[in-house]
């Protein structure tokens, strides 16, 4: 009954109270996802042109960019025209934050956020309320692909969970958000045991959280033979979901994992549907490009740097913003019938790619994943390249660790790194988290 009341009464009433367009945008997205891709792309291009005209008039930063590159919004009629606008970097935002902000808004009245700076550059970001509502609508849509629905109670495995303080915040938690938290900053047998007890009382219908943190909790469930935590959906986000982690999570919960990709700067970028064969790009809210080292488009199936234009944010427009992630897109259609194209796979952040002495590079996340599935006895590992000729292998022993484990680990690493690169194994009790509660498994400092 509470789920039905939340979905059909409290959600609409709360939107009415806030004069929000979130539910209306969600209903629009529910319809648009089934449009033919050509029709969705027409809407996307229309929204892109509206954004370009707006940024040209109201963003001092982009007004100067347009003038410098000799382009006017009305000149942009094709993808090739669009590529004449230079790529925006994190450094650009950090150096010129206030110039990005629209002159139609008071900065102090915008919604603000700050990225954690995991790639070395911390950013201050600003969004108008309508942008936030549309982002929330896209999240509702993608969450429903996992098996969750409005009003269904959630179990959130997250770092630094929010603590409701005001009466309104507490009321919202009880009537709308309906979420219980496992704080990933305190993952221990005691905290996870207490969370299982809470789960049994509250019976959440879906799990949301950092991919690796969900995996750690799944391993705890499996190790303790706990089989009554059975959600209808699982959404793994905020980190790359490794395939061996997906296997363990699905086995422990008896439920498929939905992989979701987004970032603080632009919101939802892509998410898996119920077919789990790649992630559908959030076409009506973002314009996504995949570019090579020279900022030229790559072909389908080839890795490229992900560059995103936010079609929602008027408070602080972001055009052709390089998110510092690598990914591969596909022109294949999905069996689900949705018109949103496919992000075939993520290959990690640019900062996760390790460098080879001969000038090549390797996706560190992929190397970690391959090694963990190949070498028995390693529970967790992290690669840190502090010099071109050295990689530190932080290794956590698994229950099946033997005297041969480390030599097999080095052999697996030598398939990528030759003798010019020193490989130093460091015994760790656990892999340290970032302040956000996320984990990084490949770090290049070169």
PyMOL commands that set and color helices and strands:
alter all, ss='L'
color gray80, all
select helices_A, chain A and resi 2-18+22-32+37-58+60-69+73-75+79-82+90-95+97-100+107-109+129-146+167-177+184-186+189-202+211-223+243-253+350-352+364-374+405-414
alter helices_A, ss='H'
color red, helices_A
select strands_A, chain A and resi 111-114+124-127+154-158+179-183+206-210+233-237+257-263+267-272+279-281+286-291+304-310+321-330+342-349+353-355+361-363+378-387+390-397+422-428+442-444
alter strands_A, ss='S'
color yellow, strands_A
deselect
rebuild
show_as cartoon
